């Protein structure tokens, strides 16, 4: 990661290899820590590094259509 202190949810999703909507859902549930500044949700780089250092499975539910 570069020297930025925070990442957007979109940048976080790309870095984790997940979709933007899934990333927003995980921020909403608290599985991915984020802070709100104005209207923007930002993921602290340090929190993301901690999450990646000690990964826990994301609670994913598969549904069929």
PQR file with spaces between the fields and no chain letter, atoms N, CA, C, O and H, PARSE charges and radii, in Angstrom:
ATOM       1  N    UNK     1       0.847   -1.185    0.000 -0.4000 1.5000
ATOM       2  CA   UNK     1       0.000    0.000    0.000 -0.0000 2.0000
ATOM       3  C    UNK     1       0.883    1.236    0.000  0.5500 1.7000
ATOM       4  O    UNK     1       2.006    1.211    0.503 -0.5500 1.4000
ATOM       5  N    UNK     2       0.374    2.297   -0.559 -0.4000 1.5000
ATOM       6  CA   UNK     2       1.158    3.515   -0.604 -0.0000 2.0000
ATOM       7  C    UNK     2       1.097    4.240    0.732  0.5500 1.7000
ATOM       8  O    UNK     2       0.691    3.657    1.738 -0.5500 1.4000
ATOM       9  H    UNK     2      -0.539    2.316   -0.968  0.4000 1.0000
ATOM      10  N    UNK     3       1.496    5.499    0.749 -0.4000 1.5000
ATOM      11  CA   UNK     3       1.608    6.244    1.996 -0.0000 2.0000
ATOM      12  C    UNK     3       0.303    6.868    2.474  0.5500 1.7000
ATOM      13  O    UNK     3       0.305    7.579    3.479 -0.5500 1.4000
ATOM      14  H    UNK     3       1.825    5.972   -0.068  0.4000 1.0000
ATOM      15  N    UNK     4      -0.798    6.630    1.796 -0.4000 1.5000
ATOM      16  CA   UNK     4      -2.077    7.200    2.214 -0.0000 2.0000
ATOM      17  C    UNK     4      -2.491    6.611    3.558  0.5500 1.7000
ATOM      18  O    UNK     4      -2.300    5.421    3.806 -0.5500 1.4000
ATOM      19  H    UNK     4      -0.800    6.053    0.980  0.4000 1.0000
ATOM      20  N    UNK     5      -3.057    7.447    4.421 -0.4000 1.5000
ATOM      21  CA   UNK     5      -3.511    6.974    5.725 -0.0000 2.0000
ATOM      22  C    UNK     5      -4.858    6.276    5.648  0.5500 1.7000
ATOM      23  O    UNK     5      -5.172    5.429    6.485 -0.5500 1.4000
ATOM      24  H    UNK     5      -3.212    8.414    4.219  0.4000 1.0000
ATOM      25  N    UNK     6      -5.654    6.626    4.648 -0.4000 1.5000
ATOM      26  CA   UNK     6      -6.973    6.014    4.484 -0.0000 2.0000
ATOM      27  C    UNK     6      -7.189    5.627    3.028  0.5500 1.7000
ATOM      28  O    UNK     6      -6.551    6.153    2.116 -0.5500 1.4000
ATOM      29  H    UNK     6      -5.400    7.314    3.968  0.4000 1.0000
ATOM      30  N    UNK     7      -8.105    4.697    2.846 -0.4000 1.5000
ATOM      31  CA   UNK     7      -8.497    4.255    1.506 -0.0000 2.0000
ATOM      32  C    UNK     7     -10.003    4.410    1.378  0.5500 1.7000
ATOM      33  O    UNK     7     -10.737    4.272    2.357 -0.5500 1.4000
ATOM      34  H    UNK     7      -8.623    4.270    3.587  0.4000 1.0000
ATOM      35  N    UNK     8     -10.453    4.695    0.183 -0.4000 1.5000
ATOM      36  CA   UNK     8     -11.893    4.713   -0.054 -0.0000 2.0000
ATOM      37  C    UNK     8     -12.407    3.274   -0.009  0.5500 1.7000
ATOM      38  O    UNK     8     -11.628    2.323   -0.071 -0.5500 1.4000
ATOM      39  H    UNK     8      -9.857    4.807   -0.612  0.4000 1.0000
ATOM      40  N    UNK     9     -13.704    3.132    0.098 -0.4000 1.5000
ATOM      41  CA   UNK     9     -14.285    1.791    0.084 -0.0000 2.0000
ATOM      42  C    UNK     9     -14.003    1.125   -1.260  0.5500 1.7000
ATOM      43  O    UNK     9     -13.753   -0.079   -1.318 -0.5500 1.4000
ATOM      44  H    UNK     9     -14.336    3.905    0.148  0.4000 1.0000
ATOM      45  N    UNK    10     -14.042    1.895   -2.327 -0.4000 1.5000
ATOM      46  CA   UNK    10     -13.759    1.348   -3.656 -0.0000 2.0000
ATOM      47  C    UNK    10     -12.319    0.839   -3.745  0.5500 1.7000
ATOM      48  O    UNK    10     -12.071   -0.243   -4.277 -0.5500 1.4000
ATOM      49  H    UNK    10     -14.244    2.874   -2.281  0.4000 1.0000
ATOM      50  N    UNK    11     -11.371    1.626   -3.221 -0.4000 1.5000
ATOM      51  CA   UNK    11      -9.966    1.204   -3.227 -0.0000 2.0000
ATOM      52  C    UNK    11      -9.771   -0.046   -2.372  0.5500 1.7000
ATOM      53  O    UNK    11      -9.011   -0.945   -2.730 -0.5500 1.4000
ATOM      54  H    UNK    11     -11.572    2.505   -2.789  0.4000 1.0000
ATOM      55  N    UNK    12     -10.468   -0.088   -1.238 -0.4000 1.5000
ATOM      56  CA   UNK    12     -10.382   -1.241   -0.344 -0.0000 2.0000
ATOM      57  C    UNK    12     -10.916   -2.486   -1.032  0.5500 1.7000
ATOM      58  O    UNK    12     -10.306   -3.552   -0.957 -0.5500 1.4000
ATOM      59  H    UNK    12     -11.085    0.643   -0.947  0.4000 1.0000
ATOM      60  N    UNK    13     -12.057   -2.352   -1.704 -0.4000 1.5000
ATOM      61  CA   UNK    13     -12.649   -3.486   -2.420 -0.0000 2.0000
ATOM      62  C    UNK    13     -11.686   -4.012   -3.475  0.5500 1.7000
ATOM      63  O    UNK    13     -11.495   -5.222   -3.603 -0.5500 1.4000
ATOM      64  H    UNK    13     -12.553   -1.485   -1.765  0.4000 1.0000
ATOM      65  N    UNK    14     -11.085   -3.108   -4.224 -0.4000 1.5000
ATOM      66  CA   UNK    14     -10.144   -3.514   -5.271 -0.0000 2.0000
ATOM      67  C    UNK    14      -8.941   -4.221   -4.663  0.5500 1.7000
ATOM      68  O    UNK    14      -8.487   -5.242   -5.181 -0.5500 1.4000
ATOM      69  H    UNK    14     -11.240   -2.125   -4.120  0.4000 1.0000
ATOM      70  N    UNK    15      -8.432   -3.683   -3.573 -0.4000 1.5000
ATOM      71  CA   UNK    15      -7.277   -4.275   -2.908 -0.0000 2.0000
ATOM      72  C    UNK    15      -7.593   -5.676   -2.378  0.5500 1.7000
ATOM      73  O    UNK    15      -6.756   -6.575   -2.452 -0.5500 1.4000
ATOM      74  H    UNK    15      -8.801   -2.854   -3.153  0.4000 1.0000
ATOM      75  N    UNK    16      -8.801   -5.856   -1.845 -0.4000 1.5000
ATOM      76  CA   UNK    16      -9.199   -7.150   -1.289 -0.0000 2.0000
ATOM      77  C    UNK    16      -9.705   -8.117   -2.354  0.5500 1.7000
ATOM      78  O    UNK    16      -9.854   -9.310   -2.089 -0.5500 1.4000
ATOM      79  H    UNK    16      -9.481   -5.126   -1.784  0.4000 1.0000
ATOM      80  N    UNK    17      -9.967   -7.614   -3.547 -0.4000 1.5000
ATOM      81  CA   UNK    17     -10.466   -8.478   -4.613 -0.0000 2.0000
ATOM      82  C    UNK    17     -11.926   -8.844   -4.443  0.5500 1.7000
ATOM      83  O    UNK    17     -12.355   -9.929   -4.835 -0.5500 1.4000
ATOM      84  H    UNK    17      -9.846   -6.645   -3.762  0.4000 1.0000
ATOM      85  N    UNK    18     -12.694   -7.923   -3.850 -0.4000 1.5000
ATOM      86  CA   UNK    18     -14.130   -8.148   -3.682 -0.0000 2.0000
ATOM      87  C    UNK    18     -14.873   -7.006   -4.365  0.5500 1.7000
ATOM      88  O    UNK    18     -14.278   -5.991   -4.727 -0.5500 1.4000
ATOM      89  H    UNK    18     -12.345   -7.041   -3.532  0.4000 1.0000
ATOM      90  N    UNK    19     -16.162   -7.183   -4.535 -0.4000 1.5000
ATOM      91  CA   UNK    19     -16.973   -6.154   -5.170 -0.0000 2.0000
ATOM      92  C    UNK    19     -17.213   -4.969   -4.249  0.5500 1.7000
ATOM      93  O    UNK    19     -17.132   -5.081   -3.025 -0.5500 1.4000
ATOM      94  H    UNK    19     -16.646   -8.007   -4.241  0.4000 1.0000
ATOM      95  N    UNK    20     -17.509   -3.834   -4.865 -0.4000 1.5000
ATOM      96  CA   UNK    20     -17.756   -2.605   -4.110 -0.0000 2.0000
ATOM      97  C    UNK    20     -18.941   -2.761   -3.162  0.5500 1.7000
ATOM      98  O    UNK    20     -18.869   -2.348   -2.004 -0.5500 1.4000
ATOM      99  H    UNK    20     -17.575   -3.743   -5.859  0.4000 1.0000
ATOM     100  N    UNK    21     -20.033   -3.356   -3.650 -0.4000 1.5000
ATOM     101  CA   UNK    21     -21.221   -3.519   -2.808 -0.0000 2.0000
ATOM     102  C    UNK    21     -20.941   -4.429   -1.620  0.5500 1.7000
ATOM     103  O    UNK    21     -21.391   -4.155   -0.507 -0.5500 1.4000
ATOM     104  H    UNK    21     -20.092   -3.691   -4.590  0.4000 1.0000
ATOM     105  N    UNK    22     -20.198   -5.514   -1.850 -0.4000 1.5000
ATOM     106  CA   UNK    22     -19.847   -6.411   -0.748 -0.0000 2.0000
ATOM     107  C    UNK    22     -18.985   -5.672    0.270  0.5500 1.7000
ATOM     108  O    UNK    22     -19.151   -5.854    1.476 -0.5500 1.4000
ATOM     109  H    UNK    22     -19.832   -5.737   -2.753  0.4000 1.0000
ATOM     110  N    UNK    23     -18.077   -4.848   -0.208 -0.4000 1.5000
ATOM     111  CA   UNK    23     -17.219   -4.089    0.698 -0.0000 2.0000
ATOM     112  C    UNK    23     -18.064   -3.125    1.541  0.5500 1.7000
ATOM     113  O    UNK    23     -17.861   -3.019    2.750 -0.5500 1.4000
ATOM     114  H    UNK    23     -17.942   -4.700   -1.188  0.4000 1.0000
ATOM     115  N    UNK    24     -19.009   -2.424    0.906 -0.4000 1.5000
ATOM     116  CA   UNK    24     -19.901   -1.535    1.662 -0.0000 2.0000
ATOM     117  C    UNK    24     -20.706   -2.325    2.690  0.5500 1.7000
ATOM     118  O    UNK    24     -20.891   -1.864    3.816 -0.5500 1.4000
ATOM     119  H    UNK    24     -19.175   -2.510   -0.077  0.4000 1.0000
ATOM     120  N    UNK    25     -21.188   -3.513    2.314 -0.4000 1.5000
ATOM     121  CA   UNK    25     -21.932   -4.353    3.259 -0.0000 2.0000
ATOM     122  C    UNK    25     -21.071   -4.721    4.460  0.5500 1.7000
ATOM     123  O    UNK    25     -21.544   -4.686    5.596 -0.5500 1.4000
ATOM     124  H    UNK    25     -21.038   -3.888    1.400  0.4000 1.0000
ATOM     125  N    UNK    26     -19.809   -5.073    4.220 -0.4000 1.5000
ATOM     126  CA   UNK    26     -18.911   -5.476    5.308 -0.0000 2.0000
ATOM     127  C    UNK    26     -18.526   -4.288    6.186  0.5500 1.7000
ATOM     128  O    UNK    26     -18.285   -4.451    7.382 -0.5500 1.4000
ATOM     129  H    UNK    26     -19.424   -5.101    3.298  0.4000 1.0000
ATOM     130  N    UNK    27     -18.468   -3.099    5.597 -0.4000 1.5000
ATOM     131  CA   UNK    27     -18.249   -1.891    6.403 -0.0000 2.0000
ATOM     132  C    UNK    27     -19.465   -1.672    7.299  0.5500 1.7000
ATOM     133  O    UNK    27     -19.326   -1.350    8.480 -0.5500 1.4000
ATOM     134  H    UNK    27     -18.664   -2.967    4.625  0.4000 1.0000
ATOM     135  N    UNK    28     -20.651   -1.849    6.732 -0.4000 1.5000
ATOM     136  CA   UNK    28     -21.893   -1.649    7.486 -0.0000 2.0000
ATOM     137  C    UNK    28     -21.995   -2.609    8.672  0.5500 1.7000
ATOM     138  O    UNK    28     -22.474   -2.226    9.739 -0.5500 1.4000
ATOM     139  H    UNK    28     -20.764   -2.110    5.773  0.4000 1.0000
ATOM     140  N    UNK    29     -21.544   -3.859    8.489 -0.4000 1.5000
ATOM     141  CA   UNK    29     -21.608   -4.836    9.581 -0.0000 2.0000
ATOM     142  C    UNK    29     -20.439   -4.708   10.550  0.5500 1.7000
ATOM     143  O    UNK    29     -20.437   -5.334   11.610 -0.5500 1.4000
ATOM     144  H    UNK    29     -21.155   -4.170    7.622  0.4000 1.0000
ATOM     145  N    UNK    30     -19.441   -3.897   10.188 -0.4000 1.5000
ATOM     146  CA   UNK    30     -18.288   -3.715   11.062 -0.0000 2.0000
ATOM     147  C    UNK    30     -17.154   -4.690   10.815  0.5500 1.7000
ATOM     148  O    UNK    30     -16.124   -4.624   11.486 -0.5500 1.4000
ATOM     149  H    UNK    30     -19.442   -3.389    9.326  0.4000 1.0000
ATOM     150  N    UNK    31     -17.328   -5.593    9.861 -0.4000 1.5000
ATOM     151  CA   UNK    31     -16.260   -6.554    9.562 -0.0000 2.0000
ATOM     152  C    UNK    31     -15.051   -5.868    8.938  0.5500 1.7000
ATOM     153  O    UNK    31     -13.917   -6.315    9.113 -0.5500 1.4000
ATOM     154  H    UNK    31     -18.164   -5.646    9.316  0.4000 1.0000
ATOM     155  N    UNK    32     -15.292   -4.797    8.219 -0.4000 1.5000
ATOM     156  CA   UNK    32     -14.217   -3.950    7.703 -0.0000 2.0000
ATOM     157  C    UNK    32     -14.371   -2.609    8.411  0.5500 1.7000
ATOM     158  O    UNK    32     -15.378   -1.928    8.223 -0.5500 1.4000
ATOM     159  H    UNK    32     -16.213   -4.434    8.077  0.4000 1.0000
ATOM     160  N    UNK    33     -13.389   -2.219    9.222 -0.4000 1.5000
ATOM     161  CA   UNK    33     -13.508   -0.966    9.969 -0.0000 2.0000
ATOM     162  C    UNK    33     -13.415    0.250    9.049  0.5500 1.7000
ATOM     163  O    UNK    33     -12.617    0.275    8.112 -0.5500 1.4000
ATOM     164  H    UNK    33     -12.571   -2.773    9.375  0.4000 1.0000
ATOM     165  N    UNK    34     -14.243    1.254    9.329 -0.4000 1.5000
ATOM     166  CA   UNK    34     -14.235    2.469    8.519 -0.0000 2.0000
ATOM     167  C    UNK    34     -14.628    3.659    9.383  0.5500 1.7000
ATOM     168  O    UNK    34     -15.265    3.511   10.426 -0.5500 1.4000
ATOM     169  H    UNK    34     -14.892    1.234   10.090  0.4000 1.0000
ATOM     170  N    UNK    35     -14.238    4.823    8.930 -0.4000 1.5000
ATOM     171  CA   UNK    35     -14.639    6.062    9.590 -0.0000 2.0000
ATOM     172  C    UNK    35     -15.401    6.904    8.574  0.5500 1.7000
ATOM     173  O    UNK    35     -15.148    6.838    7.371 -0.5500 1.4000
ATOM     174  H    UNK    35     -13.721    4.943    8.083  0.4000 1.0000
ATOM     175  N    UNK    36     -16.335    7.691    9.083 -0.4000 1.5000
ATOM     176  CA   UNK    36     -17.124    8.542    8.201 -0.0000 2.0000
ATOM     177  C    UNK    36     -16.642    9.976    8.377  0.5500 1.7000
ATOM     178  O    UNK    36     -16.637   10.514    9.484 -0.5500 1.4000
ATOM     179  H    UNK    36     -16.541    7.745   10.060  0.4000 1.0000
ATOM     180  N    UNK    37     -16.245   10.575    7.283 -0.4000 1.5000
ATOM     181  CA   UNK    37     -15.836   11.978    7.285 -0.0000 2.0000
ATOM     182  C    UNK    37     -16.742   12.681    6.282  0.5500 1.7000
ATOM     183  O    UNK    37     -16.628   12.491    5.071 -0.5500 1.4000
ATOM     184  H    UNK    37     -16.250   10.138    6.383  0.4000 1.0000
ATOM     185  N    UNK    38     -17.631   13.484    6.811 -0.4000 1.5000
ATOM     186  CA   UNK    38     -18.643   14.092    5.944 -0.0000 2.0000
ATOM     187  C    UNK    38     -19.521   12.996    5.379  0.5500 1.7000
ATOM     188  O    UNK    38     -20.124   12.225    6.125 -0.5500 1.4000
ATOM     189  H    UNK    38     -17.724   13.638    7.794  0.4000 1.0000
ATOM     190  N    UNK    39     -19.592   12.928    4.075 -0.4000 1.5000
ATOM     191  CA   UNK    39     -20.394   11.882    3.425 -0.0000 2.0000
ATOM     192  C    UNK    39     -19.560   10.690    3.004  0.5500 1.7000
ATOM     193  O    UNK    39     -20.097    9.695    2.515 -0.5500 1.4000
ATOM     194  H    UNK    39     -19.103   13.554    3.468  0.4000 1.0000
ATOM     195  N    UNK    40     -18.233   10.781    3.191 -0.4000 1.5000
ATOM     196  CA   UNK    40     -17.329    9.722    2.714 -0.0000 2.0000
ATOM     197  C    UNK    40     -17.048    8.693    3.798  0.5500 1.7000
ATOM     198  O    UNK    40     -16.893    9.033    4.970 -0.5500 1.4000
ATOM     199  H    UNK    40     -17.797   11.589    3.588  0.4000 1.0000
ATOM     200  N    UNK    41     -16.987    7.446    3.395 -0.4000 1.5000
ATOM     201  CA   UNK    41     -16.527    6.368    4.263 -0.0000 2.0000
ATOM     202  C    UNK    41     -15.090    6.063    3.884  0.5500 1.7000
ATOM     203  O    UNK    41     -14.789    5.820    2.716 -0.5500 1.4000
ATOM     204  H    UNK    41     -17.114    7.169    2.443  0.4000 1.0000
ATOM     205  N    UNK    42     -14.207    6.075    4.868 -0.4000 1.5000
ATOM     206  CA   UNK    42     -12.799    5.807    4.616 -0.0000 2.0000
ATOM     207  C    UNK    42     -12.325    4.675    5.511  0.5500 1.7000
ATOM     208  O    UNK    42     -12.695    4.600    6.682 -0.5500 1.4000
ATOM     209  H    UNK    42     -14.453    6.273    5.817  0.4000 1.0000
ATOM     210  N    UNK    43     -11.521    3.814    4.962 -0.4000 1.5000
ATOM     211  CA   UNK    43     -10.968    2.686    5.703 -0.0000 2.0000
ATOM     212  C    UNK    43      -9.535    3.052    6.093  0.5500 1.7000
ATOM     213  O    UNK    43      -8.688    3.265    5.225 -0.5500 1.4000
ATOM     214  H    UNK    43     -11.221    3.876    4.010  0.4000 1.0000
ATOM     215  N    UNK    44      -9.264    3.126    7.407 -0.4000 1.5000
ATOM     216  CA   UNK    44      -7.895    3.430    7.827 -0.0000 2.0000
ATOM     217  C    UNK    44      -6.931    2.338    7.367  0.5500 1.7000
ATOM     218  O    UNK    44      -7.192    1.148    7.541 -0.5500 1.4000
ATOM     219  H    UNK    44      -9.952    2.954    8.112  0.4000 1.0000
ATOM     220  N    UNK    45      -5.829    2.756    6.786 -0.4000 1.5000
ATOM     221  CA   UNK    45      -4.841    1.803    6.286 -0.0000 2.0000
ATOM     222  C    UNK    45      -4.345    0.897    7.401  0.5500 1.7000
ATOM     223  O    UNK    45      -4.165   -0.303    7.191 -0.5500 1.4000
ATOM     224  H    UNK    45      -5.616    3.723    6.644  0.4000 1.0000
ATOM     225  N    UNK    46      -4.122    1.455    8.584 -0.4000 1.5000
ATOM     226  CA   UNK    46      -3.619    0.648    9.701 -0.0000 2.0000
ATOM     227  C    UNK    46      -4.624   -0.434   10.093  0.5500 1.7000
ATOM     228  O    UNK    46      -4.229   -1.555   10.413 -0.5500 1.4000
ATOM     229  H    UNK    46      -4.268    2.429    8.755  0.4000 1.0000
ATOM     230  N    UNK    47      -5.913   -0.112   10.071 -0.4000 1.5000
ATOM     231  CA   UNK    47      -6.942   -1.100   10.404 -0.0000 2.0000
ATOM     232  C    UNK    47      -7.009   -2.190    9.340  0.5500 1.7000
ATOM     233  O    UNK    47      -7.207   -3.363    9.656 -0.5500 1.4000
ATOM     234  H    UNK    47      -6.234    0.798    9.811  0.4000 1.0000
ATOM     235  N    UNK    48      -6.843   -1.801    8.086 -0.4000 1.5000
ATOM     236  CA   UNK    48      -6.859   -2.782    7.000 -0.0000 2.0000
ATOM     237  C    UNK    48      -5.644   -3.700    7.089  0.5500 1.7000
ATOM     238  O    UNK    48      -5.754   -4.904    6.857 -0.5500 1.4000
ATOM     239  H    UNK    48      -6.682   -0.848    7.830  0.4000 1.0000
ATOM     240  N    UNK    49      -4.489   -3.136    7.423 -0.4000 1.5000
ATOM     241  CA   UNK    49      -3.281   -3.953    7.583 -0.0000 2.0000
ATOM     242  C    UNK    49      -3.451   -4.953    8.724  0.5500 1.7000
ATOM     243  O    UNK    49      -3.018   -6.100    8.614 -0.5500 1.4000
ATOM     244  H    UNK    49      -4.399   -2.158    7.612  0.4000 1.0000
ATOM     245  N    UNK    50      -4.086   -4.520    9.828 -0.4000 1.5000
ATOM     246  CA   UNK    50      -4.362   -5.434   10.949 -0.0000 2.0000
ATOM     247  C    UNK    50      -5.305   -6.547   10.513  0.5500 1.7000
ATOM     248  O    UNK    50      -5.098   -7.715   10.842 -0.5500 1.4000
ATOM     249  H    UNK    50      -4.438   -3.588    9.918  0.4000 1.0000
ATOM     250  N    UNK    51      -6.338   -6.175    9.775 -0.4000 1.5000
ATOM     251  CA   UNK    51      -7.311   -7.150    9.284 -0.0000 2.0000
ATOM     252  C    UNK    51      -6.637   -8.183    8.391  0.5500 1.7000
ATOM     253  O    UNK    51      -6.938   -9.373    8.477 -0.5500 1.4000
ATOM     254  H    UNK    51      -6.507   -5.226    9.508  0.4000 1.0000
ATOM     255  N    UNK    52      -5.733   -7.735    7.541 -0.4000 1.5000
ATOM     256  CA   UNK    52      -5.043   -8.649    6.631 -0.0000 2.0000
ATOM     257  C    UNK    52      -3.998   -9.491    7.351  0.5500 1.7000
ATOM     258  O    UNK    52      -3.705  -10.608    6.926 -0.5500 1.4000
ATOM     259  H    UNK    52      -5.489   -6.768    7.471  0.4000 1.0000
ATOM     260  N    UNK    53      -3.432   -8.967    8.439 -0.4000 1.5000
ATOM     261  CA   UNK    53      -2.434   -9.717    9.200 -0.0000 2.0000
ATOM     262  C    UNK    53      -3.077  -10.850    9.992  0.5500 1.7000
ATOM     263  O    UNK    53      -2.457  -11.893   10.205 -0.5500 1.4000
ATOM     264  H    UNK    53      -3.671   -8.059    8.785  0.4000 1.0000
ATOM     265  N    UNK    54      -4.317  -10.647   10.429 -0.4000 1.5000
ATOM     266  CA   UNK    54      -5.031  -11.655   11.210 -0.0000 2.0000
ATOM     267  C    UNK    54      -6.389  -11.893   10.557  0.5500 1.7000
ATOM     268  O    UNK    54      -7.419  -11.506   11.109 -0.5500 1.4000
ATOM     269  H    UNK    54      -4.821   -9.801   10.256  0.4000 1.0000
ATOM     270  N    UNK    55      -6.395  -12.530    9.381 -0.4000 1.5000
ATOM     271  CA   UNK    55      -7.651  -12.650    8.639 -0.0000 2.0000
ATOM     272  C    UNK    55      -8.649  -13.575    9.320  0.5500 1.7000
ATOM     273  O    UNK    55      -8.304  -14.637    9.840 -0.5500 1.4000
ATOM     274  H    UNK    55      -5.558  -12.845    8.933  0.4000 1.0000
ATOM     275  N    UNK    56      -9.878  -13.134    9.296 -0.4000 1.5000
ATOM     276  CA   UNK    56     -10.996  -13.958    9.744 -0.0000 2.0000
ATOM     277  C    UNK    56     -11.915  -14.070    8.537  0.5500 1.7000
ATOM     278  O    UNK    56     -12.056  -13.113    7.776 -0.5500 1.4000
ATOM     279  H    UNK    56     -10.157  -12.272    8.873  0.4000 1.0000
ATOM     280  N    UNK    57     -12.538  -15.218    8.355 -0.4000 1.5000
ATOM     281  CA   UNK    57     -13.399  -15.354    7.176 -0.0000 2.0000
ATOM     282  C    UNK    57     -14.551  -14.358    7.219  0.5500 1.7000
ATOM     283  O    UNK    57     -15.161  -14.144    8.267 -0.5500 1.4000
ATOM     284  H    UNK    57     -12.424  -15.995    8.973  0.4000 1.0000
ATOM     285  N    UNK    58     -14.842  -13.754    6.078 -0.4000 1.5000
ATOM     286  CA   UNK    58     -16.003  -12.883    5.992 -0.0000 2.0000
ATOM     287  C    UNK    58     -17.248  -13.750    5.976  0.5500 1.7000
ATOM     288  O    UNK    58     -17.241  -14.846    5.416 -0.5500 1.4000
ATOM     289  H    UNK    58     -14.347  -13.928    5.226  0.4000 1.0000
ATOM     290  N    UNK    59     -18.296  -13.270    6.577 -0.4000 1.5000
ATOM     291  CA   UNK    59     -19.549  -14.008    6.665 -0.0000 2.0000
ATOM     292  C    UNK    59     -20.277  -13.896    5.328  0.5500 1.7000
ATOM     293  O    UNK    59     -21.060  -12.970    5.117 -0.5500 1.4000
ATOM     294  H    UNK    59     -18.302  -12.380    7.032  0.4000 1.0000
ATOM     295  N    UNK    60     -20.019  -14.828    4.441 -0.4000 1.5000
ATOM     296  CA   UNK    60     -20.634  -14.807    3.119 -0.0000 2.0000
ATOM     297  C    UNK    60     -21.721  -15.868    3.035  0.5500 1.7000
ATOM     298  O    UNK    60     -21.532  -16.997    3.487 -0.5500 1.4000
ATOM     299  H    UNK    60     -19.383  -15.580    4.612  0.4000 1.0000
ATOM     300  N    UNK    61     -22.836  -15.506    2.468 -0.4000 1.5000
ATOM     301  CA   UNK    61     -23.930  -16.445    2.276 -0.0000 2.0000
ATOM     302  C    UNK    61     -24.187  -16.578    0.784  0.5500 1.7000
ATOM     303  O    UNK    61     -24.413  -15.584    0.094 -0.5500 1.4000
ATOM     304  H    UNK    61     -22.989  -14.589    2.101  0.4000 1.0000
ATOM     305  N    UNK    62     -24.152  -17.793    0.296 -0.4000 1.5000
ATOM     306  CA   UNK    62     -24.436  -18.038   -1.112 -0.0000 2.0000
ATOM     307  C    UNK    62     -25.930  -18.237   -1.296  0.5500 1.7000
ATOM     308  O    UNK    62     -26.575  -18.957   -0.534 -0.5500 1.4000
ATOM     309  H    UNK    62     -23.969  -18.600    0.856  0.4000 1.0000
ATOM     310  N    UNK    63     -26.462  -17.598   -2.303 -0.4000 1.5000
ATOM     311  CA   UNK    63     -27.880  -17.766   -2.602 -0.0000 2.0000
ATOM     312  C    UNK    63     -28.016  -18.224   -4.040  0.5500 1.7000
ATOM     313  O    UNK    63     -27.190  -17.892   -4.891 -0.5500 1.4000
ATOM     314  H    UNK    63     -25.938  -17.013   -2.922  0.4000 1.0000
ATOM     315  N    UNK    64     -29.052  -18.979   -4.301 -0.4000 1.5000
ATOM     316  CA   UNK    64     -29.296  -19.415   -5.675 -0.0000 2.0000
ATOM     317  C    UNK    64     -30.490  -18.647   -6.213  0.5500 1.7000
ATOM     318  O    UNK    64     -31.383  -18.247   -5.467 -0.5500 1.4000
ATOM     319  H    UNK    64     -29.722  -19.248   -3.610  0.4000 1.0000
ATOM     320  N    UNK    65     -30.485  -18.452   -7.504 -0.4000 1.5000
ATOM     321  CA   UNK    65     -31.595  -17.712   -8.128 -0.0000 2.0000
ATOM     322  C    UNK    65     -32.469  -18.657   -8.894  0.5500 1.7000
ATOM     323  O    UNK    65     -33.459  -18.235   -9.492 -0.5500 1.4000
ATOM     324  H    UNK    65     -29.759  -18.777   -8.111  0.4000 1.0000
